[in-house]
Amino acid sequence: VVSAKTAYGQAGEHINLMSGYGVSKINPDGSWQYTPMQSSSTWAYVQYGNKYIGSVFGGYFKNFGTIDPLVDTEHMYVNPNCSPGLTQAWRIIPSFKVHLGNFLFGVEYHYTAAQYGTDINIYGVATQNLHWVGNHRVLAMFQYAW
């Protein structure tokens, strides 16, 4: 089994992409003009085997910033699951499962890394103090099917 998907979007926070929008102009009458943030999300999954099943999942996210310059970073709105300082992130998940009769046993290892920064520029992208934060997770699975 091989699956893959990539999505590029502008202001995709309503479909749970790590994205948003910002104010690009404040008009003389007090109304605002908005500019969308651009981001992409790509993933791929490969699985092999029936009794002994090995698989790998990998994903990558990138913040490309807004189309037009922002008035300031105070008027930037992003998905609540995202930080304005997030520039990119990736995840890798290798797993192994085995069928033994009606039982299925499995183990997965997740590694996720995200790059954050400060001094968000006029296009909504962090440019200073960029640093990576990683997270490790191990999951075990047991399933019985009759």
N, C-alpha and C positions, 0 to 999 in steps of 0.2 A: 504494500500500500504506500503510495506517495501522494501527499497533498501539499498544496502551497497556496498562499494568497498574499497579495500586496494591495494596500489601499493608500491613496494620496487624497487628502482632503483639506478643505478650507473651512474653518469654524465648525469642525466636526464634533464639538463637545456634546451635542444633542444625541449623537449615536455612540457615545462613550469613547470617542477618540481623545487622546490627550492633546487637546487643542483649545481654541478660544478666539477671542477678538479683542480689539482695543479701539480707543477713540483716536481718530486721525486728524480731526479738525473740530474746533468749537466755533460755531457760526456766530455772527454778531447778535442774532436774535436769541442766543442761548442754546439752540439745538445742537446736537452732536452728529458727526459723520463717523462711521465705523470702518475698520479695515480688518479682514479676517487673518487669523494665524494659519500658517500652512504646516502640515506635518504628514509624515508617512509612517506606516506600520506594515511590516512584512514578516511572515512566518512560513516555516516549512516543517513537514512531519514525514518521517520515513519509518515504516514498520515491516519486519520480516519474520516469517515463521508461523507455525500453527501450534505445535506442542511447546516448543521453546520460542518465545516471542521477544525479539529485541526491537527497540524503537528509539528514535531520537527526535526531539522537537527543538527547534531553534527559532527565535524571534528577534526583531530589531525595530526600534522606534527612533525617529529623528524629528526634531523641531527645526523648521526652516525659517521661522519668524513670520512677521506680517508682510503684506504686500506693500502697503504705504507706511511711511514713518508715523510713529505714535506721537501724540501731544506730550505725554509723559507716561511713565510706567505705573502711576497711581490709577490710571484709567484702563487697566488691562484686566480682562476677565477670562479665566481658564476653567476647565473642567475641575470640579471639586476634588477629583482623585489625582490631580496633577499639581505640580508646583511650577510657578512662573520661571524658576531658575533651572528647570530640567531641560537639558540640551539633547541628550540621547540616552537610550537604554537598550540592553540586550538580555536574552535569557536562553539558556541551554538546559535541556532535560533529557538525559539518557535514562532508559528504563529497561528492565528485564522481567519477564513473567514466564511462568511454567504452568501447564495444565497437567494435573495428576488426577485422573478420573473425573469426578464431579467438582474437584477443587481447582482453584486458580490462586497461585501465590505470586506476588510481585513486589518489586522494590524500584523506587525512582530516586534520582538525585536531581535537585533543582539548584541552579546557580543563576542569580539575577544580579546585574550590575547596572547602575544608573549614574550618569554624569550630571552633576549640579554645578552651579556657579553663582556669582554675584555680579553686580554692575550690569544689569540688563540694559542693552543698548536700545536705540530708538526703533528697532525692528522687533523687539521682544525676545532677544536671544542673549543669554548670559555670556559674558566675554572675559570675566576675571575670576580668579580663584577657582578655576575648574578643577573638580576632584571627583573621583569615582567612589561610590559606596556599593559594596557587594553584600549579598545575602546567600547563605547556604541552607538547604532544607533537604531532609531525607524522609521519604514516605514509604511505608510498607503497606501491602494490601493482601487481604485474605477474602476469597469469595467462594461460596458454595452454591451450586446450581443443580437442581434435580430434574 
